Amino acid sequence: MANKKTWLDGPDIPGENDFGEAGRYPGENLGLPESGPGALASVMRRACGVFIDWILCLLVASVLTQFTNILGGTSTATFILWILVGIVGGILFARTPGMAILGMGVARIDVPGTTVGIWRGVVRTLLTACLFPAAMVDADGRGIHDRATGTVVIRS
């Protein structure tokens, strides 16, 4: 009975590249190295990147809301700015400021070395804003938002 699964174990989300068995390390089935540049960024590192982006947007929103309420209150303005930073940063630079500070970037898994593109940048950020897709990861450590857009967050 030790193998009995309960709801506390969380969902089993197989990765599209699992091929029936998990790799020796996260990202192996995606063709990523185990460590160093190009390796899959850890969930903690990615969460810290989001936190840094949020703090930066909060600081800007705090200043903006002192002069105008066009974006709503500070919390609404922070959320709007965070989405804009995610979309613009993802499309133009394949990273947000928080990702850049922590040495990460977003890459496509289908055509490595190409830009993320507009639709991937927009959809990925909007799904991340919903939180749950980003919090639910597969065996490779990719959130549902990355799987839906064919992207992965790697170390640079």
Residue, then its C-alpha position, 0 to 999 in steps of 0.5 A: m500500500a506504500n504506492k497508493k496515490t492520494w490527492l496530496d501527491g498532486p497531479d501526474i503531468p507527463g511531459e510531451n517528451d517523456f517517452g515513457e520514462a523520466g530522464r536522469y535529470p530535468g531537461e534531458n528529454l528536451g536535449l538540454p545539458e545537465s548544468g551550465p549555460g543552456a540547462l533548465a533553470s530551477v523552479m526556485r530561480r524562476a520564482c525569484g525572477v518573477f519576484i524581482d520583476w514584481i518588485l520592480c513593477l511595484l516600485v514603478a507603479s508606486v511612483l505612477t500612482q502618485f501622479t495619476n490613477i489612470l491604471g487604477g491603484t498601486s496593485t492594479a498598476t503593478f499587475i498591468l506593468w508586470i504583464l507588459v514587462g513580461i510581454v515586451g521583455g519576452i518578445l524583444f529580449a527573450r527575458t524579463p529584467g528578473m530573468a536577466i539579473l538571475g542569468m536566465g532566458v526563454a528559449r523555444i524547444d522546437v527551433p533552438g536559437t530562434t526568437v520566442g516570437i510575438w504569440r509565444g511571448v504574449v500567451r506565455t505571459l498571460l498564462t503565467a499571470c494566471l499563476f496555476p499553469a506556472a505552478m504545475v510543472d512536469a517531470d522536466g520542470r516546465g510549467i503548463h504555460d511553457r508546454a503550451t507555447g513550446t518554450v523552456v526557461i534556461r540558464s544563460 
